[in-house]
Amino acid sequence: MEQAKYKRIILKLGGEALADQDGFGIHAQRAKEIAQRVGAVRKMGIDVAIVIGAGNLWRGKVGQEMGMDQATADYMGMLGTVMNALALMDALEKEGVDTRVQSAIEMRTVAEPYIRRRAIRHLEKGRVVIFGGGTGNPYFSTDTAAALRANEIGAEVLIKATKVDGVYDSDPAKNKAARKFETLSYLEFLNMKLGVMDSTAVSLCMENHLPILVLNLWDDAALEKALRGEAVGTLIGG
């Protein structure tokens, strides 16, 4: 077993992580690739919980632009996260990773209701726990749900997994001169309004001294290197 820096982590995935290149829908191969990465982390002896978004299926902002009530649009997004959670659970279990889905919105036929102590017990038994349904409340993002759950279950780091290898001062896809940050304090991140993660989530992590690590999920070695304590991505904290 490889030496790990952390004992328990929470992995925040955007819904687009499950999508094909067009950013929409659920692509079986992408789900399999994520499952393999998570399986490798479990083999390091690390407890893994996951929060996933629903941007590949539905975005609340789209509903609002259509004139939809924000709460209704947000609830639709929360339901989308449960669909993604079930797809990821299926992929993980096909890789031999025992998994449970808990939802903040009760739907007992397909997922357990979110119960903090039960989630912790699953983690102690070596199961991956996927939290669906966001926080269960409108007006909060899945970033905030990840920060909330991370603190509830005693995670040692919140890993924001993206398709970029860290936090930059501008969009590196549009600006070749964009500067990458190796580390940032919570206040620096909030004051710069970088947009990688919403301010409510970062503020919650700051209040509870929970570090945030932003890295590229699709770099084959990035996640495992980070969990061994190597310098990968951007670390937000302090």
C-alpha positions in Angstrom: 0.0 0.0 0.0 1.4 3.4 -1.0 1.9 6.0 1.7 -0.9 8.6 1.6 -0.9 12.1 3.0 -4.6 12.0 3.7 -6.9 9.4 5.3 -10.2 10.8 4.1 -11.0 13.0 1.1 -14.0 14.4 -0.7 -13.9 14.6 -4.5 -16.0 17.3 -6.2 -16.8 16.5 -9.8 -18.6 18.6 -12.3 -21.4 16.8 -14.2 -19.4 17.5 -17.3 -16.8 14.9 -16.1 -19.3 12.2 -17.1 -20.0 13.7 -20.5 -18.5 13.3 -23.9 -16.6 16.1 -25.6 -19.7 18.1 -26.3 -20.3 18.4 -22.5 -23.7 16.8 -22.5 -25.2 13.5 -21.4 -23.6 10.5 -19.7 -20.8 8.7 -21.5 -20.0 5.2 -20.2 -16.3 5.4 -21.0 -15.8 8.6 -19.1 -17.6 7.1 -16.1 -15.3 4.1 -16.3 -12.2 6.3 -16.4 -13.4 8.2 -13.3 -14.1 4.9 -11.6 -10.6 3.6 -12.3 -9.1 6.7 -10.8 -11.2 6.4 -7.7 -10.4 2.7 -7.4 -6.7 3.5 -7.5 -7.2 6.0 -4.6 -9.1 3.4 -2.6 -6.2 1.0 -3.0 -4.0 3.6 -1.3 -6.2 3.1 1.8 -7.9 6.4 1.5 -11.6 6.9 2.4 -13.4 8.5 -0.6 -16.6 10.5 -0.7 -17.8 12.2 -3.9 -20.1 15.1 -4.8 -21.1 15.4 -8.4 -22.8 18.2 -10.3 -25.4 18.0 -13.0 -24.1 20.4 -15.7 -24.1 17.7 -18.3 -27.9 17.2 -17.8 -29.3 20.5 -16.6 -28.3 23.9 -15.4 -30.5 26.0 -13.2 -29.4 29.2 -14.9 -30.8 27.9 -18.2 -34.2 27.4 -16.5 -34.1 30.9 -15.1 -33.3 32.3 -18.5 -36.4 30.6 -19.7 -38.4 32.4 -17.1 -38.5 29.4 -14.6 -38.7 30.0 -10.9 -35.2 29.6 -9.5 -36.1 27.2 -6.8 -37.8 24.9 -9.3 -34.8 25.1 -11.6 -32.5 24.3 -8.8 -34.5 21.3 -7.7 -34.4 20.0 -11.2 -30.6 20.3 -11.1 -30.5 18.4 -7.8 -32.4 15.5 -9.3 -29.9 15.5 -12.2 -27.1 15.0 -9.6 -28.8 11.9 -8.4 -28.9 10.5 -12.0 -25.1 11.2 -12.3 -24.5 9.6 -8.9 -26.2 6.4 -9.9 -24.3 6.3 -13.2 -21.0 6.7 -11.3 -22.0 4.1 -8.7 -22.6 1.6 -11.5 -19.2 2.3 -13.1 -17.5 2.0 -9.7 -19.1 -1.3 -8.8 -18.1 -2.7 -12.2 -14.5 -1.9 -11.2 -15.0 -3.8 -8.0 -15.4 -0.7 -5.7 -18.2 -1.1 -3.2 -20.3 2.1 -3.4 -23.3 3.7 -1.8 -25.4 6.7 -3.0 -27.0 9.0 -0.4 -29.4 11.7 -1.5 -30.3 14.9 0.3 -33.7 14.6 -1.4 -35.3 11.4 -0.3 -35.9 8.8 -3.0 -35.5 5.5 -1.1 -36.1 3.3 -4.1 -32.8 4.4 -5.7 -30.7 5.9 -2.9 -30.3 6.1 0.8 -31.4 9.3 2.5 -28.4 11.4 3.6 -27.6 10.4 7.2 -24.2 11.7 8.4 -23.4 8.9 10.8 -24.4 6.2 8.2 -22.2 7.9 5.6 -19.2 7.9 8.0 -19.9 4.2 8.8 -19.8 3.3 5.1 -16.5 5.1 4.7 -15.1 3.2 7.7 -16.1 0.0 6.0 -14.1 1.0 2.9 -17.1 1.9 0.8 -17.1 4.9 -1.5 -20.0 7.3 -0.7 -21.5 9.5 -3.4 -23.6 12.4 -2.2 -26.4 13.3 -4.6 -29.1 15.9 -4.3 -26.8 18.8 -3.5 -27.6 20.3 -0.1 -31.3 19.5 -0.5 -32.0 23.2 -0.8 -32.3 25.6 -3.7 -29.9 28.6 -4.1 -26.8 26.5 -3.1 -24.4 25.0 -5.6 -22.9 21.5 -5.5 -19.6 23.2 -4.6 -21.2 24.3 -1.4 -22.7 20.8 -1.0 -19.2 19.4 -1.3 -17.8 21.8 1.3 -20.7 21.1 3.7 -20.4 17.3 3.4 -16.6 17.4 3.6 -16.8 19.1 7.0 -19.6 16.8 8.2 -17.7 13.6 7.5 -14.3 14.9 8.7 -12.6 14.9 5.3 -9.0 16.3 5.4 -9.1 17.9 2.0 -11.7 18.9 -0.6 -10.4 18.1 -4.1 -12.0 20.1 -6.9 -11.4 18.0 -9.9 -11.5 19.9 -13.2 -10.0 19.7 -16.7 -7.4 22.4 -15.9 -4.2 21.7 -13.9 -4.9 24.3 -11.2 -6.1 27.9 -10.7 -4.9 30.6 -13.0 -5.3 34.4 -13.0 -7.2 34.2 -16.3 -8.5 31.5 -18.6 -5.4 29.6 -19.9 -7.4 28.4 -22.9 -7.8 32.0 -24.0 -4.7 33.6 -22.6 -1.3 31.8 -23.2 0.3 34.2 -20.7 -2.1 33.2 -17.9 -0.3 32.6 -14.6 -0.8 29.5 -12.5 -0.9 29.8 -8.7 0.8 27.0 -6.7 -0.9 28.2 -3.5 -3.5 30.7 -2.5 -5.0 31.8 0.8 -8.7 31.6 1.1 -8.9 35.4 1.2 -6.7 35.8 -1.8 -9.0 33.4 -3.8 -12.1 35.2 -2.6 -10.8 38.7 -3.3 -9.6 37.8 -6.8 -13.0 36.4 -7.7 -11.5 33.6 -9.8 -14.7 31.7 -10.3 -13.3 28.2 -10.0 -15.4 27.6 -6.9 -18.2 29.6 -5.5 -17.6 32.0 -2.6 -20.0 30.3 -0.2 -18.1 27.0 -0.5 -14.7 28.6 -0.1 -15.9 30.7 2.9 -17.3 27.5 4.6 -13.9 25.8 4.1 -12.1 28.8 5.4 -14.2 28.9 8.6 -13.4 25.2 9.2 -9.8 25.3 8.1 -10.4 22.7 5.3 -7.9 22.9 2.5 -9.1 22.9 -1.1 -7.0 21.3 -3.9 -7.8 22.1 -7.5 -6.3 19.7 -10.0 -6.8 18.2 -13.5 -8.7 14.9 -13.1 -7.7 13.8 -16.6 -4.0 13.9 -15.9 -3.4 10.2 -15.3 -1.0 10.7 -12.4 -2.3 14.0 -10.8 -4.7 12.7 -8.3 -2.5 9.9 -6.9 0.5 12.3 -6.8 -1.5 14.9 -4.9 -2.6 12.3 -2.4 1.0 11.2 -1.7 1.7 14.8 -0.9 3.5 15.9 -4.1 3.0 19.4 -5.4 0.1 19.1 -7.9 -2.5 21.7 -8.9 -3.3 24.7 -6.7 -3.7 24.4 -2.9 -6.1 26.9 -1.4 -5.9 27.4 2.4 -4.4 29.4 5.2 
